[in-house]
Amino acid sequence: MVMLTGQCLCGALRFHFDPKGANTDYCHCKMCQRWSGAPVTAWAGVPADQFEILKGTAKAYRSSPRGIRHFCAECGSTVFMTDPEGAQIGIMLGAVDNPDGLAPTGHGWVSDQISWFKTDDHLPRWERDAPYDH
């Protein structure tokens, strides 16, 4: 098992995860835009038993009936989100130390995509959730 590592901006929160079978995508939803402060986010989704916080504390915020977003308690960096049951972890690829092997495979929530944000890839696009997010 090859574990990938990551951290928040200040390094107070460190984690590792097994990327085997990860679902990766871009999310254009308005909630992710506001959470990240960016026009799009990139994620790797894994089962919770493949993710572990190694150092620090994540502060949780229930952003919707479907999601709990986790921040570094020290610097406020966006790091990951979970479903209410804690079964799945969505890790922000920008927080991963070496995300090169985790290229997104599609675009979710293109219904909320900012009009001036254009990509020229040929990845699948879904109006709302990616099919594996249900």
N, C-alpha and C positions, 0 to 999 in steps of 0.2 A: 504494500500500500504506500503510495507516494502522497504525503501530506503537503498541502500548500499552506502558507502562513500569511498573516495580514495584521494590520493595526490601524488605529485611528491616527489623526494628524499629530498628536503630541506623544504617542507611543505608550500612554498609560493603559490602553486596552489592546491586548494582543490575543489573537485567536489562531487556530489551525483547523483545517478541514480536509476530508478526503473528497477529491473532485470526481471520483468514479460515478458515472451516470448523471452528472450534473446537467440540468436544463439551463441553458444560457440564452438571454435575450436582452433586447433594448426595451425599455418601457417609456412611453410618451405621455402617460396619464398625468393629469393636473396635480394630483397628490404627490407623485414622485418628483415632478418639477419643483413644487414648493418645498418638499423635504430636502432635496439636494441643492436647490438654487441653480439648477442647470436645465437646459431645454430637453434633455433626455438622460436616462440612467441606464446602466448596464449591470446585469445581475447574473449570479450563478445560484441556482436553487438546488439544495441537497436535503436529504432526510436529516432530521435533528441529530440522530445518532452518529452522523458523519461530521459533526461540528462541535468544537469545544473552545470555550474561552480559557486562555492560558494565564492571563494577567488582567487585573483591573475589573471594573464594574460597568455594566451597560445600564443606562437609564432607559426605561421602557415608556412608550407613549402609545396608547390605543388610538390609532388614527381612523379606524373604521370598524364596522362589525367583522370584517374579514382580516384585518391586519394590525399587528403591533410592531411599531418601528423602534429600533434600539440605537441609542446614541452613546458616545463616550461621555461618562459623567464628568470628566475633567474639561475637555475641549469642545464638546458638543458635536464632534464629527459624526456624520451618518455612517453606520457600519453594516447593519443587517436588519431584516425584519422577519417576523414569524407569523404563522397563522394562530388563531386563538388557542388551538389545542397544543401548540408547540411542536407539531409533527414535522413541519418543513421550515427550513431556514433559507432566506433569500439574501445572499451576501453581495454587497456592493462591490463590483469589480475594481473600482478605484481604491478600495481599502486593501486589496490583495497585493502582497509584495511582488509577485511575478505572475500576472494574469495572462501571459502570452498564449498559453494553451487553452484558454477559455473563451474563444471568440464567440460572440453572440450568433445565434442561428435564426433569428427572426426579430420582428418589431411588433410589440404589443401596444394596444391602445392608440393606434394611429388616428382614431377619431379625435383625440386631444392634441395631436401633433401641432406644434407652432408652425404657422404657415411659412415662415422664412427658413425653417430648419429643413434642409434637403439632404438626402443621402442618395448616392447613386449605386448602392449595392443591389443585388437581385434576391435578397432574402425575403421569405414570406412575410406578409403583413396581415395583422388581424385588427379589426375595428376595435375590439376590446381585449379581453384576456387571450393569451396564447392557449391552445387547446389543452396543454398539460397543467394549466393553472386552475382547473375546475375542481 
